[in-house]
């Protein structure tokens, strides 16, 4: 006697699973719908709105926004006071990027060539640990460290280098009453905060350098310096450029560090914050905000040609 097998009726979940199995493209569309909505509408849409507002202007008499296409706002960026802000920001970003590469390269090289096992874990922990603490806490902590009554001034006076520190602070442009109110202090905090973003891409790039090439260079009679210049540095360059993308762009758009540590002279981020808030000049703020975008687009295009994205 044969047995009759009864199947339970399919529920909504079963029917939906069958539909997705039969139409995998539908599942793909649904999975990408929300990320694409965020990218196109929220992110690109906000950038488009920013770009449009940068072509508006402010009526000099009423102070109201004139919603008519004009290049007047962009021409205001060429005024000495505004152009100095752009030049100051780009110079600081370039200096921070260069210093991060110089300081971070030996650390990344040691981690890539010599650190194994627990030493490798200690390296990642040491590099990533500063990123786990609050951004504002780190900046305010550095403000206290760099203050006139801070530990650096105390240590300098303790070892008899107080006069040297005062001489450095007396330098024009970069100096100030203390490290916490000078460009030197701003530079130090920027390097500290963004250093991990330079070290990690360099370390990943250096790990791809075959050890056999370094041994072959030594066997052919090259000195350590020649091996570094002709073998290690060219092969590590994509990682250096990849790290510079992070440090340069993050410094270019930051406004919190210069607001807390440094002089009263503005950076681009501070100018945007002030213009759209206190001054109410949204078109000029938008024009300032477009400047880092254009700089980074050109920077990314150059980095792509040099293979930097392979090290990300």
Secondary structure, DSSP 8 states (H G I E B T S, - for coil): -----------HHHHHHHHHHH-HHHHHHHHHHHHHHIIIIIIIHHHHHHHHHTT-EE-TTT--EE-S--SHHHHHTTSHHHHHHHHHHHHHHHHHHHHHHHHHHHHHHHHHHT--THHHHHHHHHHHHGGGS-HHHHHHHHHHHHSTTSHHHHHHHHTT-HHHHHHHHTSTTT--SSGGGSHHHHHHHHHHHHHHHHHHHHHHHHHTS-HHHHHHHHHTT--HHHHIIIIIHHHHHHHHHHHHHHHHHHHHH--HHHHHSS-SS--HHHHHHHIIIII--HHHHHHHHHHHHHHHHHHHHHHHHTTGGGG-
